[in-house]
């Protein structure tokens, strides 16, 4: 049985952790012995903890002194991750996050010190041109440097990318095309299943007669402005429509002031917006199914063009209609289900609002859009299907 190490910079329940988790699940199902190493979600946790998942692979959490995202925590996890790859006996090492030192540095060291393991990288977010801008200039430069150098210094046998954006970027940088594999994020139809809207609302306690929009995920200042501007235009025509926000805003470093400024700009909407916060993953489905329309706002820039929002799979699995001004690979996925619910102009919040209104006012059309999305969730974009693709990729490495 081949032994695989997946190195992930996130912590359970956070972003890229889900991607690594479902990759691990697919590999375990294919007969690999899998160890998924990530950060502890508990601030001030100095321990190393192990647990066996129901899917049969091991999750190891590394210390998060101060807090999971603190620089000191990343430094500690970089050292521990490097020690693990240099002293462990793995057949393959898959590092998630080309820009993050806690995953990229161990991958580079494994290659440079001649470890026998096959090296794989995963690229699912743009750091140098996007996320890194929220941090200090020094941190931003480090992230940009590692993001650009890791694919070459680690000399990976394969790179999995979440979108065509990274595929093209690697090709332009001279990376061999036969080592690049597009692996989108998927849908877990085992956890999230379609529920009749009224049944979901009765369970939550939402009124049956209200028109309710829902947006989930970690919206940052760019997508937040798109969302609130769209909602303002929907309310201008249907004043009684409500917006529910599931998750939390991405308020980190330099972006805190930007987010607060946007919230202040749209403060007149506050009475019609409910911030639900984060809920357990096994309860997300009922909130999605209770909405008349799910909103997926995207800012027309590198950050959203490059990424593959994890929430998209959850949206698709719910069977509820989705309205979006999507760009990049996300746009391609949504258009394959229902092009009429995706804006022709991603910069037009007026068009976004019109699409939302059309969905909440036309039940038959909304049902068709929801069913088309569910079909994608049950097929090509199901995590089980993607897990099989991951296992096939690994099978071709030896």
Buried (B, 14 or more C-beta within 10 A) or exposed (E): EBBBBBBBBBBBEBBBBBBBBBBBBBBBBBEBBBBBBBBBBBEEBEEEEEEEBEBBBBBBBBBBBEBBBEBEBBEBBBBBBBEBBEEBEBBBBBBBBBBBBBBBBBBBBBBEEEBEBBBBBBBBBBBBBBBBBBBEEEBBEBBBEBBBBBBEBBBBBBBBBBBBBBBEBBEEEEBEEEBBBBBBBBBBBEBBBBBEBEEBBEBBEBEEEEBBBBBBBBBBBBBBBBBBBBBBBBBEEEEEBBBBBBBEBBBBBEBBEBBEEBBEEBEEBEEBBBEBEEEEBEEBBBBBBBBBBBBBBBBBBBBBBBBBBBBBBBBBBBBBBBBBBBBBBBBBBBBBBBEEBBBEEBEBBEBBBBBBBBBBEEEEBBBBBBBBBBBBBBEBBBBBBBBBBBBEBBEEEE
